[in-house]
């Protein structure tokens, strides 16, 4: 009887050691996964901060000189260029998806919201030498309007706050996305971009 008791105790100890080893490995894997995820999030945060830091001075200059809210310029650049990572912005410095013609443009695919659906179309987009140049051209578009309507963005330029500017951008047809204004406002609030309006 004692022999069986000892054998049983040995089996329990062995099972306990196996369970401890398994739990230890599992705990280590969870901790390692959390460490990797934390590192990725931190890297993402730093990259976003760096992007904002790069384009903020020019955005603030445009606000000071022409009364176009820096927060709206920044939010548009973030949305349109995917934080400066899109092919259009990283290779051709076009932060805002501004279309173009001729030699200083490239034919690329883009998504447009048409008749309640997202579709992929090809369009020609302007090429710039720098992001600052892209921001300056975006400001010219706001000030001069489109070929069809020179006053198209007057309400954006004359807006009293960033929310009004974002709503008027959508009303003026800047983007086909029906949720464009809400997205701009959400980005501004999420990253406190309105602090750059002061």
C-alpha positions, 0 to 999 in steps of 0.5 A, a space after each residue: 500500500 505504501 509503495 502505491 502511495 509513494 508512486 502516486 505521490 511521484 506521479 503527482 510531483 511529476 505532473 506538477 512539474 510538467 504543469 509548471 513547465 507548461 504554465 511557465 512557457 505559456 506565461 513567457 510567451 504571453 509576456 513576450 507577445 505583450 512586449 512585442 505588441 508594446 514595442 510595435 505600438 510605441 514605434 507606431 506612436 513615434 512615427 506618427 509624432 515624427 510625421 506631425 512634427 515634420 509638416 506642422 511648421 508649414 501648416 502653421 505658416 499657411 494658417 498664419 498667412 491665409 487663415 486655413 486651420 493648421 489642424 485641418 491641414 494636418 488631419 487632411 494630410 494624415 488621412 489622405 497620405 496614410 501618415 505619409 506612407 502612401 505611394 503618392 506621398 512617399 514617392 511623389 510628396 503629394 499629401 492631399 491627393 491633389 489631381 494634376 495633368 501633364 508632365 508633373 503628374 503620375 497616373 495612379 489608382 485611387 478609391 472613389 465613393 460613387 453611387 453608394 459604393 467604393 470603386 477603384 479608378 485611375 487618375 493623374 496626381 500632381 508631383 511635388 519636390 517636397 511635402 512643404 510644396 504640397 502643403 503650399 499647393 493645397 493652400 492655393 487650391 483653398 484660396 483659388 478654388 477649382 476651375 469650375 468654381 473659384 469660390 469653392 473653398 471660401 467657406 473653408 478659409 472663412 470658417 470660425 473653427 476646425 469643425 466648421 472648416 471640416 464640414 465645409 470641406 466635405 460640402 465643397 466636394 473635396 472628397 467623395 467619402 461621405 464620412 470625410 468631415 467626421 473622419 477629419 474631426 475625429 483625427 483632430 480630436 484623437 491627436 489634439 491637432 487643434 493645439 497647433 491652431 493657436 
